[in-house]
């Protein structure tokens, strides 16, 4: 299992109860993909630290607004 950082402009306060079906995945980025151009598209951004089993998200470990 690995822990990955996922950046998204979508705030999902109930992500723990529906991790795989969360709305964040529609606009999810890796930290290195968030350029200044991309960052300017949305007023707010959120960082999700998620534990993955292969390609499957299994547990939210941390959440914060950035």
N, C-alpha and C positions, 0 to 999 in steps of 0.2 A: 504494500500500500504506500501511496505517496500523497503528500499534501501539496496542493497547487493553489496559487493565488489567481482568482478570477476577478476582473474589473468589469463593472457594468453600470450604466446610468439608471438601471431599474432597481428600485428599493423594494425588497420583498421581506417584510418582517415575519412572514410565516413560512419561510424557506425550509425550516427544519422539518415541518410536517409534510412537505411536498418537494423534496430536493430535486428529484429527477424531472418533475413537471413544472418547475419554477419558471416564471416569466424572464428571469435573468438570462437564461440561455439564448433567448432571441437576440440579445444585444450583448453578448459576452466577449470579452477581450482578454488576452494575456497581457501582463504589464508592458512587455516590449512592443505590443501592437498599438498602444495608446500614444499616438503622436500628438503634437500640439493641435494639428488640424482636427483630429478626431475628438480631442478633449473639448474643443470649442463648440461642438455640435450640441452638447447637452449641458445644462446649468449645474447638475449635481452628479457625482460619481460615488460608487460604493465598492469597497474591497471585500471580497468573500474569500476566506481561507477554507478550502474544501479538501477533505480526504477522499481519494479515489482508489478504487480497486480495479486496476487496469484502466478502462475508459468509463467506468461506472462511478458516478458520485455517490458516496455512502454516508458522509457525515460532515456537517458544517462545524468547523472548529473555531472560527472567529469571523466577526462582521464589523465593519466600521465605515463611516463616511469619510471620503478623502477630498 
